[in-house]
Amino acid sequence: MATDSRLIDPSGEIRLGIFAEPIGEVNYREYALLGPLDRPRGPLARHFGFNQFQFLGGLSDSLIFGCAIADMKIAATAFLYFYEPTTRRFAHFSFKTPLALGCHFDQRPEDGTATFSWRGNAVTMRATAAPQQRHLRVDLAGGVRVNATFDESQPRIAPMAICTCAGAGGWVFARKTAGARVSGTVQWEGRSIDLASLAMLGHNDWSAGYMRRETFWNWGCLAGRLADGRIVGMNISCGVNETSYTENCFWVDGALETVSIAAFEYDRRDLMKPWKLRTSDGRVDLVFTPEGRHAEKINALVLASNFNQLFGRYQGRFVTAAGETLRIDGQLGYMERHYAKW
């Protein structure tokens, strides 16, 4: 492994910024972790303070799904849900384990594996660098199966790979794409669904770091096709990666367009009302109308989470760096409101 492909440099310092070249390894154990008063943190703080998660989601007019694995050291969680836009049928499956039992993450965002296994339920997320793909395998005890490939190579999607500071001594690394073609099958409720036939497009989020003890974010994502057939994707957030750099961006046929910081406007008491999403540079201006929601709450003293991931449709516009206005008209996507105490 070349030194310059690792996130932590030889002196134990974090590399910050948006990376044009892939990060081969998030070698967090080599980070010189200090407390707020510049004292070195001990082994327990180094272990339990590091969190990471991965999300893979697929979007089509016939089926939407989302699947995640999260390793919070004190506990691990995994979930899978399905939603049919035409019938509004929704099903979700969620699992939790103490002390992250049955959960493992490789620290290689481009070609590593994340796994979760508990009581006959298994989720595997595997990345390959050549070709640039993500593979999702889910086998649940009740018979639900997912075997999906997210192809980020045709056309090649330039990942948003970013690392920013979090609090006095922490940091967050994220590697994200949106607009990947999805193929494979879903077996659900006695049906076998061919994902490629649905023209499904997908999103991937691989995130890790020494995050703030209490973290809150809003996040929006979409993946769809423009009227002329070009594939668009979007990743916009507020609350995590905004210290000196922002992860906010959209893609047009895989080409990455970075945009400025964003504001989310919504009714906290009724998240199913329409949301407004705008960036300060005016290049993203959208309204999101939810159709459904996956929600989970955890309150376990030292660990807490209030997670709401909505799915629905976007209306509005993107403006490219070249000045072209792209009409967003009903493309499907996600919206999120999440509070976490790690």
DOLOTOR-333621 format. One record per residue (C-alpha): x, y, z; residue number from 1. Coordinates in steps of 0.1 Angstrom, whole numbers. Layout:
BEGIN
+-------+-------+-------+-----+
|    xx |    yy |    zz |   i |
+-------+-------+-------+-----+
|     X |     Y |     Z | NUM |
...
+-------+-------+-------+-----+
This chain:
BEGIN
+-------+-------+-------+-----+
|    xx |    yy |    zz |   i |
+-------+-------+-------+-----+
|     0 |     0 |     0 |   1 |
|    15 |    33 |   -10 |   2 |
|    18 |    58 |    18 |   3 |
|     0 |    85 |     0 |   4 |
|   -32 |    64 |    -4 |   5 |
|   -37 |    61 |    34 |   6 |
|   -58 |    87 |    52 |   7 |
|   -34 |    91 |    82 |   8 |
|     1 |   103 |    73 |   9 |
|    33 |    89 |    87 |  10 |
|    34 |   115 |   115 |  11 |
|    -1 |   104 |   128 |  12 |
|   -19 |   134 |   113 |  13 |
|   -52 |   133 |    94 |  14 |
|   -52 |   144 |    57 |  15 |
|   -81 |   169 |    52 |  16 |
|   -98 |   180 |    20 |  17 |
|  -116 |   166 |   -11 |  18 |
|   -95 |   139 |   -27 |  19 |
|   -92 |   135 |   -64 |  20 |
|   -74 |   102 |   -60 |  21 |
|   -89 |    72 |   -40 |  22 |
|   -81 |    67 |    -3 |  23 |
|   -69 |    31 |    -1 |  24 |
|   -71 |    27 |    36 |  25 |
|   -86 |    46 |    66 |  26 |
|   -58 |    36 |    89 |  27 |
|   -74 |    53 |   120 |  28 |
|   -54 |    32 |   145 |  29 |
|   -24 |    53 |   135 |  30 |
|   -40 |    86 |   142 |  31 |
|   -26 |   107 |   171 |  32 |
|   -59 |   110 |   189 |  33 |
|   -58 |   139 |   215 |  34 |
|   -85 |   151 |   239 |  35 |
|   -97 |   187 |   240 |  36 |
|   -69 |   197 |   263 |  37 |
|   -43 |   180 |   240 |  38 |
|   -37 |   149 |   262 |  39 |
|   -33 |   116 |   243 |  40 |
|   -64 |    95 |   245 |  41 |
|   -61 |    59 |   258 |  42 |
|   -69 |    26 |   241 |  43 |
|  -106 |    25 |   252 |  44 |
|  -112 |    60 |   239 |  45 |
|   -95 |    52 |   206 |  46 |
|  -116 |    21 |   202 |  47 |
|  -150 |    32 |   214 |  48 |
|  -147 |    67 |   199 |  49 |
|  -144 |    54 |   163 |  50 |
|  -177 |    49 |   144 |  51 |
|  -185 |    39 |   109 |  52 |
|  -214 |    30 |    86 |  53 |
|  -222 |    21 |    51 |  54 |
|  -255 |    26 |    32 |  55 |
|  -266 |    12 |    -2 |  56 |
|  -299 |    23 |   -16 |  57 |
|  -318 |    16 |   -49 |  58 |
|  -343 |    39 |   -66 |  59 |
|  -369 |    31 |   -93 |  60 |
|  -405 |    39 |  -101 |  61 |
|  -414 |     3 |   -92 |  62 |
|  -392 |    -4 |   -61 |  63 |
|  -371 |    16 |   -36 |  64 |
|  -349 |    -1 |   -10 |  65 |
|  -323 |    10 |    16 |  66 |
|  -298 |   -11 |    35 |  67 |
|  -273 |    -1 |    61 |  68 |
|  -247 |   -14 |    85 |  69 |
|  -235 |     7 |   114 |  70 |
|  -207 |    -1 |   138 |  71 |
|  -208 |    21 |   169 |  72 |
|  -186 |    -1 |   190 |  73 |
|  -210 |    -1 |   219 |  74 |
|  -235 |   -16 |   196 |  75 |
|  -240 |   -24 |   159 |  76 |
|  -272 |   -21 |   138 |  77 |
|  -283 |   -32 |   104 |  78 |
|  -315 |   -25 |    85 |  79 |
|  -332 |   -32 |    52 |  80 |
|  -365 |   -18 |    39 |  81 |
|  -385 |   -20 |     7 |  82 |
|  -411 |     4 |    -6 |  83 |
|  -433 |     1 |   -37 |  84 |
|  -442 |    36 |   -50 |  85 |
|  -472 |    23 |   -71 |  86 |
|  -489 |     4 |   -42 |  87 |
|  -472 |    23 |   -12 |  88 |
|  -465 |   -11 |     3 |  89 |
|  -436 |    -9 |    29 |  90 |
|  -417 |   -35 |    48 |  91 |
|  -387 |   -31 |    70 |  92 |
|  -363 |   -53 |    89 |  93 |
|  -339 |   -41 |   117 |  94 |
|  -313 |   -58 |   139 |  95 |
|  -291 |   -47 |   168 |  96 |
|  -263 |   -64 |   186 |  97 |
|  -244 |   -54 |   218 |  98 |
|  -207 |   -45 |   216 |  99 |
|  -209 |   -47 |   178 | 100 |
|  -210 |   -85 |   179 | 101 |
|  -213 |  -100 |   144 | 102 |
|  -202 |   -68 |   127 | 103 |
|  -170 |   -62 |   108 | 104 |
|  -157 |   -34 |    86 | 105 |
|  -125 |   -35 |    65 | 106 |
|  -109 |     0 |    65 | 107 |
|  -106 |     0 |    27 | 108 |
|  -134 |    22 |    11 | 109 |
|  -125 |    12 |   -25 | 110 |
|  -121 |   -26 |   -22 | 111 |
|  -131 |   -36 |    13 | 112 |
|  -160 |   -55 |    29 | 113 |
|  -185 |   -48 |    56 | 114 |
|  -205 |   -76 |    72 | 115 |
|  -232 |   -80 |    98 | 116 |
|  -245 |  -114 |   110 | 117 |
|  -269 |  -121 |   138 | 118 |
|  -293 |  -151 |   144 | 119 |
|  -295 |  -163 |   109 | 120 |
|  -296 |  -128 |    93 | 121 |
|  -266 |  -117 |    72 | 122 |
|  -257 |   -85 |    53 | 123 |
|  -225 |   -82 |    32 | 124 |
|  -214 |   -51 |    14 | 125 |
|  -183 |   -56 |    -8 | 126 |
|  -165 |   -31 |   -29 | 127 |
|  -142 |   -37 |   -60 | 128 |
|  -119 |   -12 |   -75 | 129 |
|  -116 |   -27 |  -109 | 130 |
|  -143 |   -25 |  -121 | 131 |
|  -155 |     2 |   -97 | 132 |
|  -186 |   -15 |   -82 | 133 |
|  -204 |   -22 |   -49 | 134 |
|  -220 |   -55 |   -42 | 135 |
|  -248 |   -61 |   -17 | 136 |
|  -259 |   -95 |    -4 | 137 |
|  -287 |   -99 |    22 | 138 |
|  -300 |  -132 |    35 | 139 |
|  -326 |  -129 |    62 | 140 |
|  -340 |  -158 |    83 | 141 |
|  -375 |  -152 |    70 | 142 |
|  -365 |  -158 |    34 | 143 |
|  -359 |  -122 |    21 | 144 |
|  -329 |  -121 |    -2 | 145 |
|  -310 |   -93 |   -20 | 146 |
|  -282 |   -99 |   -45 | 147 |
|  -274 |   -65 |   -61 | 148 |
|  -245 |   -49 |   -79 | 149 |
|  -241 |   -11 |   -80 | 150 |
|  -220 |    -4 |  -111 | 151 |
|  -201 |    29 |  -107 | 152 |
|  -180 |    23 |  -138 | 153 |
|  -205 |    26 |  -167 | 154 |
|  -203 |    56 |  -169 | 155 |
|  -176 |    60 |  -143 | 156 |
|  -188 |    80 |  -113 | 157 |
|  -162 |   102 |   -98 | 158 |
|  -166 |    97 |   -60 | 159 |
|  -170 |   125 |   -35 | 160 |
|  -142 |   115 |   -11 | 161 |
|  -138 |   140 |    17 | 162 |
|  -123 |   143 |    52 | 163 |
|  -131 |   172 |    76 | 164 |
|  -125 |   181 |   112 | 165 |
|  -151 |   172 |   138 | 166 |
|  -148 |   189 |   172 | 167 |
|  -114 |   195 |   189 | 168 |
|   -96 |   163 |   179 | 169 |
|  -119 |   143 |   157 | 170 |
|  -126 |   140 |   120 | 171 |
|  -150 |   124 |    95 | 172 |
|  -142 |   107 |    62 | 173 |
|  -169 |   100 |    37 | 174 |
|  -169 |    84 |     2 | 175 |
|  -201 |    88 |   -17 | 176 |
|  -217 |    83 |   -51 | 177 |
|  -251 |    86 |   -66 | 178 |
|  -265 |    74 |  -100 | 179 |
|  -249 |    40 |  -103 | 180 |
|  -268 |    14 |  -124 | 181 |
|  -282 |   -14 |  -102 | 182 |
|  -286 |   -50 |  -114 | 183 |
|  -294 |   -82 |   -96 | 184 |
|  -324 |   -96 |   -78 | 185 |
|  -346 |   -91 |   -48 | 186 |
|  -367 |  -119 |   -34 | 187 |
|  -395 |  -105 |   -13 | 188 |
|  -430 |  -119 |    -4 | 189 |
|  -426 |  -148 |   -28 | 190 |
|  -415 |  -127 |   -57 | 191 |
|  -382 |  -125 |   -76 | 192 |
|  -377 |   -90 |   -88 | 193 |
|  -351 |   -83 |  -116 | 194 |
|  -335 |   -49 |  -107 | 195 |
|  -319 |   -42 |  -140 | 196 |
|  -354 |   -44 |  -157 | 197 |
|  -366 |   -16 |  -134 | 198 |
|  -339 |     8 |  -147 | 199 |
|  -329 |    12 |  -110 | 200 |
|  -302 |    37 |  -100 | 201 |
|  -284 |    36 |   -67 | 202 |
|  -265 |    55 |   -40 | 203 |
|  -236 |    45 |   -18 | 204 |
|  -223 |    61 |    14 | 205 |
|  -191 |    48 |    32 | 206 |
|  -184 |    70 |    63 | 207 |
|  -161 |    66 |    93 | 208 |
|  -143 |    87 |   119 | 209 |
|  -139 |   101 |   153 | 210 |
|  -172 |   119 |   151 | 211 |
|  -186 |   145 |   176 | 212 |
|  -200 |   128 |   207 | 213 |
|  -234 |   143 |   198 | 214 |
|  -239 |   145 |   160 | 215 |
|  -269 |   159 |   141 | 216 |
|  -273 |   161 |   103 | 217 |
|  -298 |   166 |    75 | 218 |
|  -290 |   148 |    42 | 219 |
|  -305 |   147 |     8 | 220 |
|  -298 |   124 |   -22 | 221 |
|  -314 |   117 |   -55 | 222 |
|  -306 |    95 |   -85 | 223 |
|  -326 |    96 |  -118 | 224 |
|  -326 |   105 |  -155 | 225 |
|  -331 |   138 |  -171 | 226 |
|  -355 |   142 |  -200 | 227 |
|  -326 |   138 |  -225 | 228 |
|  -316 |   105 |  -208 | 229 |
|  -285 |   117 |  -189 | 230 |
|  -282 |   102 |  -154 | 231 |
|  -281 |   127 |  -125 | 232 |
|  -272 |   121 |   -89 | 233 |
|  -270 |   143 |   -58 | 234 |
|  -255 |   143 |   -24 | 235 |
|  -262 |   173 |    -1 | 236 |
|  -258 |   175 |    37 | 237 |
|  -257 |   199 |    66 | 238 |
|  -243 |   192 |   100 | 239 |
|  -213 |   170 |    95 | 240 |
|  -188 |   178 |    67 | 241 |
|  -187 |   216 |    66 | 242 |
|  -155 |   225 |    85 | 243 |
|  -133 |   241 |    57 | 244 |
|  -148 |   218 |    30 | 245 |
|  -183 |   205 |    21 | 246 |
|  -194 |   172 |     6 | 247 |
|  -222 |   189 |   -13 | 248 |
|  -223 |   179 |   -50 | 249 |
|  -242 |   165 |   -79 | 250 |
|  -233 |   143 |  -108 | 251 |
|  -242 |   144 |  -145 | 252 |
|  -234 |   112 |  -163 | 253 |
|  -208 |   105 |  -135 | 254 |
|  -191 |   139 |  -137 | 255 |
|  -188 |   155 |  -103 | 256 |
|  -200 |   191 |   -98 | 257 |
|  -192 |   205 |   -63 | 258 |
|  -216 |   231 |   -48 | 259 |
|  -217 |   253 |   -17 | 260 |
|  -232 |   249 |    18 | 261 |
|  -269 |   240 |    20 | 262 |
|  -300 |   249 |    40 | 263 |
|  -328 |   225 |    47 | 264 |
|  -363 |   239 |    55 | 265 |
|  -389 |   215 |    69 | 266 |
|  -415 |   210 |    97 | 267 |
|  -398 |   192 |   126 | 268 |
|  -432 |   182 |   139 | 269 |
|  -443 |   166 |   106 | 270 |
|  -415 |   154 |    85 | 271 |
|  -439 |   141 |    59 | 272 |
|  -447 |   177 |    47 | 273 |
|  -426 |   190 |    18 | 274 |
|  -390 |   200 |    24 | 275 |
|  -370 |   228 |     7 | 276 |
|  -334 |   224 |    -1 | 277 |
|  -311 |   251 |   -14 | 278 |
|  -274 |   257 |   -16 | 279 |
|  -260 |   292 |    -9 | 280 |
|  -245 |   295 |   -44 | 281 |
|  -280 |   290 |   -59 | 282 |
|  -269 |   260 |   -80 | 283 |
|  -293 |   236 |   -62 | 284 |
|  -329 |   247 |   -55 | 285 |
|  -353 |   218 |   -48 | 286 |
|  -385 |   208 |   -31 | 287 |
|  -387 |   173 |   -18 | 288 |
|  -421 |   156 |   -13 | 289 |
|  -420 |   125 |     9 | 290 |
|  -439 |    94 |     1 | 291 |
|  -427 |    72 |    30 | 292 |
|  -403 |    69 |    59 | 293 |
|  -380 |    45 |    77 | 294 |
|  -375 |    55 |   113 | 295 |
|  -357 |    40 |   143 | 296 |
|  -350 |    53 |   178 | 297 |
|  -325 |    41 |   203 | 298 |
|  -322 |    53 |   239 | 299 |
|  -295 |    33 |   258 | 300 |
|  -280 |    59 |   282 | 301 |
|  -246 |    63 |   267 | 302 |
|  -259 |    56 |   232 | 303 |
|  -289 |    73 |   215 | 304 |
|  -302 |    77 |   180 | 305 |
|  -333 |    94 |   164 | 306 |
|  -331 |    83 |   128 | 307 |
|  -356 |    93 |   101 | 308 |
|  -349 |    84 |    64 | 309 |
|  -376 |    95 |    41 | 310 |
|  -380 |    86 |     4 | 311 |
|  -400 |   105 |   -22 | 312 |
|  -396 |   129 |   -52 | 313 |
|  -377 |   160 |   -60 | 314 |
|  -387 |   190 |   -81 | 315 |
|  -365 |   220 |   -90 | 316 |
|  -332 |   226 |  -107 | 317 |
|  -295 |   222 |  -108 | 318 |
|  -271 |   247 |  -124 | 319 |
|  -239 |   233 |  -137 | 320 |
|  -205 |   251 |  -135 | 321 |
|  -209 |   258 |  -172 | 322 |
|  -242 |   276 |  -166 | 323 |
|  -266 |   249 |  -179 | 324 |
|  -299 |   246 |  -160 | 325 |
|  -310 |   210 |  -154 | 326 |
|  -347 |   205 |  -147 | 327 |
|  -353 |   181 |  -118 | 328 |
|  -389 |   168 |  -123 | 329 |
|  -400 |   139 |  -101 | 330 |
|  -367 |   121 |   -97 | 331 |
|  -367 |    98 |   -67 | 332 |
|  -344 |   102 |   -37 | 333 |
|  -339 |   102 |     0 | 334 |
|  -340 |   128 |    27 | 335 |
|  -327 |   123 |    62 | 336 |
|  -329 |   138 |    97 | 337 |
|  -306 |   121 |   122 | 338 |
|  -295 |   128 |   158 | 339 |
|  -269 |   104 |   172 | 340 |
|  -251 |   102 |   205 | 341 |
|  -222 |    78 |   199 | 342 |
+-------+-------+-------+-----+
